[in-house]
Amino acid sequence: MRIISAEGENLGVKPINEALDIARDAELDLVEVAPNANPPVTRVMDFGKFLYEQSKKEREARKSQKQVEVKEIRLRPKTNEHHLGFKIKNARGWLEDGNKVKVRVRFRGREITYPEVALEQLNTIVDELSDIAMVEQKPQMDGRTMLMLLAPDKK
């Protein structure tokens, strides 16, 4: 088995008993780094310290990640233009923050017989937000609702 010292220098290929003695003398652990190599590679190190530093790196990586949220706007075919303006303004803010926006138009009663009204509303929203958003999922019917998903543009 190939042994690498705590300082990183290659000590060569030695039997396992001798490798364990080297680790015991250094008061450190013998850790198998590459078990599939021929011969297997081991390293003399403080394993507890190694695990702690690894978990610290993972925490730092998790902090720097941005979790993408999906915000939702709910409309009805009878939603007036003034109210629609507020909804578009909210969506613009969310998209600028890097979140996705799901636009849902819910039909009640006989409104479902006029899906073109909802489609017109969704097209208006897309036109208003075309400078900062792109359509990730085109408008489609899902039961009594019409859904569309907008994502921030990668510009």
C-alpha positions, 0 to 999 in steps of 0.5 A: 500500500502506498503511503503519503505522510502528513506533510504530503510527501510520498513514503513509498509502497509499504506493508499495512503493518508498517503503515500503521506503525508510521501513523501511530508514531505520528499520533495520527490516523491512517486513512485510505484515500484511493482504495481502487488504485493499484496499490491502494493509497493511504494518507497519515492525517488527523481524521477528525480535523479533516472531517471538520474542515470538510463540513466547514467547506460544505457549510460555506458552499451552502451559504453561497448558493441561491435558493430559487423560489417560485412566487405565484400570482393568482388572477381571474378572467374578470381581473381589471387592468388596475389590479393587473398592474399591481400584480405585474409590479409585484412579479417584476420585483420578484423576477429582479430578485431572481425568483420564478413567477407562476401566473395562475388564472382561475376560472369559476362557473361559466368563465371556463368557456372563455379561455381566450380571455385568460390567454389574453391576460397572460400575453399582456403579462408576458409583454409587460415583463418581456424585458426581464423575463422569459416564458419557461412554461407556456400557458396551459390548462390544468383543470379549472386553471390556466398556468404559465411559468416565468423565469428571470432572463439570463442577461 
